[in-house]
Amino acid sequence: MLSTYPDRGGKPSAKDAIWIDLLDPSDDEMNIVAAELGVSVPTRAQLEEIESSSRLQIDDGRLHLSVPLSAQSVDAETTPLGFILTPKFLVTIRFTERHAFDAAAQAFKTSAPGSADVFATLLEGMVDFGADMLEQIAAELNGVSKGVFRHYGNTRQHNIARSNRSMRETLVAVGGAGERLSQIRDALLGFQRIVPFAADKGKDWIDDKTQARLKTVSQDLLSLSDFEVHLSSKVQFLLDAVLGFINTEQNDIFKVLTIVSVVGIPPTLIASMYGMNFHNMPEYSWKYGYEWGLGLIVFSTVLPMIWFKWRGWW
């Protein structure tokens, strides 16, 4: 979809526009913009290239910039975002909806001070969106942390199936948060590259007020990067904690199986010995032979249990 701002009414035209927004554009729309503005509009494949030389380019005074945009949900995919910034106009190429673009579209629907001003406004909106996503992930991780340490630290799990399901859900939640953080990290690194590049290469035609806004954006990006590192460390900590609880519960299960097997071996040995039916076994003709055998079985069962209790195995 091709949109131009300010909106002059009628069919969108890139010739007199300050901001040209291409949302999941078709080949015809890209060709129209390229013909009217005399620029080369990059394709999605070109915007997805990860080399710095591909994401930060300057061509005849025109800045070509691209960054990856983090997905808004775990199931969604990251998409690239491209900018063509000149003193006269700004072209954006994107493949997903973003609130920052909708807000900017409303703000510049009737008038736009300049291409650099639109560029700074879009960056500020996307930084705010990134901050909101980090705050949401932080709240989710805090909830997971409380659930993990309160639930597993203060109670003993008797329902193994329920405990396994709960830990599996916790691992999925923490892993999903880690995946989104990874995407946000890529986006933050991309914005940290393009903001100072644009401010430096456009210093001759970007006014002081917009330069100050871009500097503020750079500072906000640094603080968000630090916060993202903190959240990534917390994700790793929670993963280690949950895996530790899983190992502890597995050890408890193996401990129970070990105790049962050890306690059950002596009675089984005694019972099998007296079940051999040899004629020369004196206990067969003894009046209290049956009670003797039962007593040995009980004693051989209780003695290992007392020993395990003394060792603190339960």
Secondary structure in CASP SS format (residue, H / E / C, confidence):
PFRMAT SS
TARGET T0000
AUTHOR 0000-0000-0000
METHOD secondary structure of the structure
MODEL  1
M C 1.00
L E 1.00
S E 1.00
T E 1.00
Y E 1.00
P C 1.00
D C 1.00
R C 1.00
G C 1.00
G C 1.00
K C 1.00
P C 1.00
S C 1.00
A C 1.00
K C 1.00
D C 1.00
A C 1.00
I C 1.00
W E 1.00
I E 1.00
D E 1.00
L E 1.00
L E 1.00
D C 1.00
P C 1.00
S C 1.00
D H 1.00
D H 1.00
E H 1.00
M H 1.00
N H 1.00
I H 1.00
V H 1.00
A H 1.00
A H 1.00
E H 1.00
L H 1.00
G C 1.00
V C 1.00
S C 1.00
V C 1.00
P C 1.00
T C 1.00
R H 1.00
A H 1.00
Q H 1.00
L H 1.00
E C 1.00
E C 1.00
I C 1.00
E C 1.00
S H 1.00
S H 1.00
S H 1.00
R H 1.00
L E 1.00
Q E 1.00
I E 1.00
D E 1.00
D C 1.00
G C 1.00
R E 1.00
L E 1.00
H E 1.00
L E 1.00
S E 1.00
V E 1.00
P E 1.00
L E 1.00
S C 1.00
A C 1.00
Q C 1.00
S C 1.00
V C 1.00
D C 1.00
A C 1.00
E C 1.00
T C 1.00
T E 1.00
P E 1.00
L E 1.00
G E 1.00
F E 1.00
I E 1.00
L E 1.00
T C 1.00
P C 1.00
K C 1.00
F C 1.00
L E 1.00
V E 1.00
T E 1.00
I E 1.00
R E 1.00
F C 1.00
T C 1.00
E C 1.00
R C 1.00
H H 1.00
A H 1.00
F H 1.00
D H 1.00
A H 1.00
A H 1.00
A H 1.00
Q H 1.00
A H 1.00
F C 1.00
K C 1.00
T C 1.00
S C 1.00
A C 1.00
P C 1.00
G C 1.00
S H 1.00
A H 1.00
D H 1.00
V H 1.00
F H 1.00
A H 1.00
T H 1.00
L H 1.00
L H 1.00
E H 1.00
G H 1.00
M H 1.00
V H 1.00
D H 1.00
F H 1.00
G H 1.00
A H 1.00
D H 1.00
M H 1.00
L H 1.00
E H 1.00
Q H 1.00
I H 1.00
A H 1.00
A H 1.00
E H 1.00
L H 1.00
N H 1.00
G H 1.00
V H 1.00
S H 1.00
K H 1.00
G H 1.00
V H 1.00
F H 1.00
R H 1.00
H H 1.00
Y H 1.00
G H 1.00
N H 1.00
T C 1.00
R C 1.00
Q C 1.00
H C 1.00
N C 1.00
I H 1.00
A H 1.00
R H 1.00
S H 1.00
N H 1.00
R H 1.00
S H 1.00
M H 1.00
R H 1.00
E H 1.00
T H 1.00
L H 1.00
V H 1.00
A H 1.00
V H 1.00
G H 1.00
G H 1.00
A H 1.00
G H 1.00
E H 1.00
R H 1.00
L H 1.00
S H 1.00
Q H 1.00
I H 1.00
R H 1.00
D H 1.00
A H 1.00
L H 1.00
L H 1.00
G H 1.00
F H 1.00
Q H 1.00
R H 1.00
I H 1.00
V H 1.00
P H 1.00
F H 1.00
A H 1.00
A H 1.00
D H 1.00
K H 1.00
G C 1.00
K C 1.00
D C 1.00
W C 1.00
I C 1.00
D C 1.00
D H 1.00
K H 1.00
T H 1.00
Q H 1.00
A H 1.00
R H 1.00
L H 1.00
K H 1.00
T H 1.00
V H 1.00
S H 1.00
Q H 1.00
D H 1.00
L H 1.00
L H 1.00
S H 1.00
L H 1.00
S H 1.00
D H 1.00
F H 1.00
E H 1.00
V H 1.00
H H 1.00
L H 1.00
S H 1.00
S H 1.00
K H 1.00
V H 1.00
Q H 1.00
F H 1.00
L H 1.00
L H 1.00
D H 1.00
A H 1.00
V H 1.00
L H 1.00
G H 1.00
F H 1.00
I H 1.00
N H 1.00
T H 1.00
E H 1.00
Q H 1.00
N H 1.00
D H 1.00
I H 1.00
F H 1.00
K H 1.00
V H 1.00
L H 1.00
T H 1.00
I H 1.00
V H 1.00
S H 1.00
V H 1.00
V H 1.00
G H 1.00
I H 1.00
P H 1.00
P H 1.00
T H 1.00
L H 1.00
I H 1.00
A H 1.00
S H 1.00
M H 1.00
Y H 1.00
G C 1.00
M C 1.00
N C 1.00
F C 1.00
H C 1.00
N C 1.00
M C 1.00
P H 1.00
E H 1.00
Y H 1.00
S H 1.00
W C 1.00
K C 1.00
Y C 1.00
G H 1.00
Y H 1.00
E H 1.00
W H 1.00
G H 1.00
L H 1.00
G H 1.00
L H 1.00
I H 1.00
V H 1.00
F H 1.00
S H 1.00
T H 1.00
V H 1.00
L H 1.00
P H 1.00
M H 1.00
I H 1.00
W H 1.00
F H 1.00
K H 1.00
W H 1.00
R C 1.00
G C 1.00
W C 1.00
W C 1.00
END
